[in-house]
Amino acid sequence: MPDALTSRRVRSDTVTLAVREHSPAGPGRPTVVLVHGYPDQQDTWDTLVARLPLDAWHVVTYDVRGAGASDAPRRTTGYRTERLVDDLVAVLDAVLPKG
C-alpha cells in the first residue's frame, strides 16, 4: 500500500491538536484511533502502526494536548479529563467518514 499519511490540525476548545491519518477512511474500513499517555506523543505508536493492516483499517493517531506538536492549555485546568474527552470527540468528528 502506498504511503497514505495525512497530517492535519484539529481545533478542540482553546487548543489545536496535531492529527495523523495513517491510512484513508472508506467503506468497510473500521477507524482505529490510538491515544497515547503522558509524557509520550503520537510517534510512540509508529512501530505498532507499521504492523497494522493499513489496507483494511483507517488508523489515526494524535498528540494529546500539551504533547508533541499539539498546543498546550494555558492553565492546568485545561488538562481535566473532560477536556481530554472533548479532544477525542473533536478528532473523531474530524476523521470519521460523514454519512
C-alpha positions in Angstrom: 0.0 0.0 0.0 1.4 3.4 -0.9 2.1 5.9 1.9 -1.3 7.4 2.7 -0.2 9.5 5.7 -2.3 12.7 6.0 -1.5 15.3 8.7 -4.0 17.9 9.9 -4.7 20.2 12.7 -7.9 19.8 14.6 -9.4 22.5 16.9 -10.7 21.5 20.3 -11.8 24.2 22.8 -8.8 26.5 23.1 -6.1 24.2 21.7 -5.2 22.8 18.3 -4.3 19.1 18.1 -1.8 17.5 15.7 -3.5 14.5 14.0 -2.2 11.9 11.6 -4.3 9.6 9.4 -2.0 6.7 8.5 -4.5 5.2 6.1 -7.6 6.6 4.3 -11.2 6.2 5.6 -13.6 4.3 3.5 -16.4 1.8 3.3 -15.7 -1.4 5.2 -12.6 0.2 6.8 -13.1 0.5 10.6 -11.5 3.5 12.2 -8.9 2.8 14.9 -7.8 5.8 17.0 -4.7 5.3 19.1 -4.3 7.6 22.1 -1.0 7.9 23.9 -0.4 8.8 27.6 1.8 11.4 29.2 4.7 12.2 28.6 4.6 10.4 25.2 3.5 11.7 21.9 1.8 10.1 18.9 5.0 8.7 17.4 5.1 6.2 20.3 2.6 4.3 18.1 4.8 4.2 15.0 6.1 0.7 15.5 2.6 -0.7 16.1 1.1 1.3 13.1 3.8 -0.2 10.9 2.5 -3.7 11.7 -1.3 -2.9 11.3 -3.2 -3.9 8.1 -3.4 -0.3 6.8 -5.2 -1.6 3.7 -8.1 -2.8 5.9 -8.3 -0.2 8.7 -8.4 3.6 8.9 -5.7 4.2 11.5 -5.5 7.6 13.3 -3.1 8.9 15.9 -2.8 12.4 17.5 -0.8 14.3 20.0 -2.9 14.9 23.1 -3.0 18.5 24.4 0.3 19.6 25.8 2.3 16.9 23.9 4.2 16.7 20.7 3.0 19.2 18.1 -0.3 19.9 19.8 -0.9 23.1 21.7 -0.7 23.2 25.5 -3.6 24.8 27.5 -2.7 27.9 29.4 -3.9 26.6 32.7 -3.7 23.2 34.5 -7.5 23.0 34.4 -7.1 22.5 30.7 -5.9 19.0 31.4 -9.0 17.8 33.2 -10.5 14.5 32.0 -13.5 16.3 30.4 -11.1 18.3 28.2 -9.2 15.2 27.1 -12.6 13.6 26.2 -13.6 16.7 24.3 -10.3 16.4 22.3 -11.0 12.8 21.4 -14.5 13.7 20.2 -13.1 16.6 18.1 -10.6 14.2 16.5 -13.4 11.6 15.8 -15.6 14.4 14.3 -12.8 15.4 12.0 -11.7 11.9 10.8 -14.8 9.7 10.8 -16.4 9.5 7.4 -19.6 11.5 7.2 -22.9 9.9 6.2 
